[in-house]
Amino acid sequence: MKTEIKLDLLDYLEARGKALWGVNYSFQESDYTILEKLICYFQKDEVKANSLQIDLNKGILLSGILKN
């Protein structure tokens, strides 16, 4: 799945995570599906959004626990 997402952006996000939260920070395989959708949403990629069935005109709700 990682190969389908823009690797330079994922590399940047992972490097930024390591800088903020330490060298053990990394994405898990299960993260790539949601990362793909979030990147698509924030880049307003209409073609990818259609294939993922995402409505770019709707808002986004993020919830969950932030682990340190």
N, C-alpha and C positions, 0 to 999 in steps of 0.2 A: 504494500500500500504506500510506503514511503516514496517510492519512485514516481507515483502519480502526482504528488504534491511538489510544489516548487522547492527544490532541495536547498537553494541558497537562503530562502526565508526560514526554513526549518533549522538549518545550520545556525543562522543568526539567533533565532529564538532559543535554541539549546545553549549556545555560547552565552547569551545574556542570562539565562537561568543559572548557568554555572557561576557566572560572575556575581550574581545576587545571592544565590543559596548554596554555593559550594561545588566542588568538583564532582560530587556524586550525583548531581542533578542530571537527569536524562529522561527522554520520552520513552514510554513503554509502547509496545506494538499496539496495544489497545487504545492508545491516545491518538493514533493517526486518523481514525475515522472522524472523530470530533474536530481535530485540528483542520482536516480538509474542509469540513463544513464551515468552521469559523473563518478560515482564510478566504474561502469563497464568498462568504457573507460580507466581510469587511472590505474586500476588493471589489465588491459588487460585480462579480463575474456572472453575467446573465446566462451564458451557455452552460457553464458548470452548474449553476443554480438550478436550471431546468432539469439537468440530468440527475441531480440529487433531490429534486422535488422541494426546493427551498424557495420561499416567497421573499424576495429581497425588499418588498414594501412593508413587511411586518417587522415588528421589533424583535428583540432577542432577550431571553431571560436566562441568566446564569445563576445556578445555585449549587451549593455543596460546601463541603468542609475544606478549608485550606490547611494543608499539613505542612509543617516546617521540618 
